[in-house]
Amino acid sequence: MDMLVPVLFALGAALSNALATVLQRKAALTVPRSETLRAGLILDLLRRPVWLVGIVAVVTAGVCQAVALATGPITIVQPLFVLELPLALVIATAVLRGGLSRTGWAAVGTVVVGLAVVLFAASPGGNRTQVPMTHWIPALIVCTAAIAALVLAALRRPEGRGRAACFGLAAAIGYATTAALMKASMHTLDEGGAAAFFTAWQTYGFALFGVGALFFLENAMQSGPLVASQPALTLGDAGVSLALGITVFAEYVRTGWWLVPQILGAALIAAGVLALSRLPMARALTTEDPAPAGTETAR
C-alpha cells in the first residue's frame, strides 16, 4: 500500500503528459503555419479550447509528478514515465483519428511488459527525505558535466541521428536531475511549508534543469529523427533516475541474479520504444507535418 500512491500519481503524470502532447499537436494543426517565428501564434492558440485543455493537462502532470516524488522512491516514479509515448499514441488514435497497426499495438505491449519485468525484478525501495550536500555536489557535477559533453558532441555533428541522440540523452539527464531536485524540494515543502520551499536551493535548481532539459529536447526533435532521440530520452531518463535514486537518496534495488530479468526487461522497453518511434503516428506528434492519412490503420 505504501507504493500505491506514488505509482498512481506517476501513472497520472504520464497520462496527463501524453494527453497534453496530443491536444497541443491537435491545436497546432488548426492555426496558420509560418516559415518564421510569428508573434501571433500564442494568441491563435489561446483561442483554441483544445490547446487550453492541453495546458491544463501539463499543469496536472506537474502536480502529479510532484506528489509521486514526494511520496515514493525516484527509482519507481521516473521509470513509469516510459509509458508516456505508448499512452500518447493510444490517445492519438482517437483524438487525431488515426489508428495503430498490429505492429504498433505489439510495441505498446512490449513496453508495458518490459517495464513490469524491470520493476518486479528490481523491487526498488527506500525513500530518504534528507540528503546531505556531500551527496548532492558530486551528483550535480557529474550530471552537469555529462550534459555539457553531450551538447558539445551534438554541436560538432551534422544534423541527423547522432546529433539527435546526443541532444536526447542530454535532455534525459536534465529531466532526471530535475526529478531528483523536485523530490528534495517537495520534502522541504512538506516539512517546512511554502517559505522553506521558496528559499530552498533545490527549488530553483529543478526549475533551471527543467528549462534546460526542455530546450535540449526541442533541439533533439529538430536535429534528427524521433527514432534516434526518443530511445535516448526514454531509457536515459529512467537509467539516470535509477542512478540518482541509489547514489543520492540511498534507495536500493535487488542485485545478484535479479539483474538478469532487469536487463531483459530493459531490452524489451528499448525494443518497444524503438518500434513506436518509427511509427508515422509518432512522427506526426513531434513534427510539423501530419502523418499521411491511413498510414496507421489496423491490419
Secondary structure, DSSP 4 states (H G I P E B T S, - for coil): -TTHHHHHHHHHHHHHHHHHHHHHHHHHTTSPP-SS--TTHHHHHHT-HHHHHHHHHHHHHHHHHHHHHHHS-HHHHGGGGGGHHHHHHHHHHHHSS----HHHHHHHHHHHHHHHHHHHHH--B---S---HHHHHHHHHHHHHHHHHHHHHHHTS-TTHHHHHHHHHHHHHHHHHHHHHHHHHHHHHHHHHHHHHHH-HHHHHHHHHHHHHHHHHHHHHHHS-HHHHHHHHHHHHHHHHHHHHHHTS--B---GGGHHHHHHHHHHHHHHHHHHHTSHHHHHTTSSSPPPTTTT---
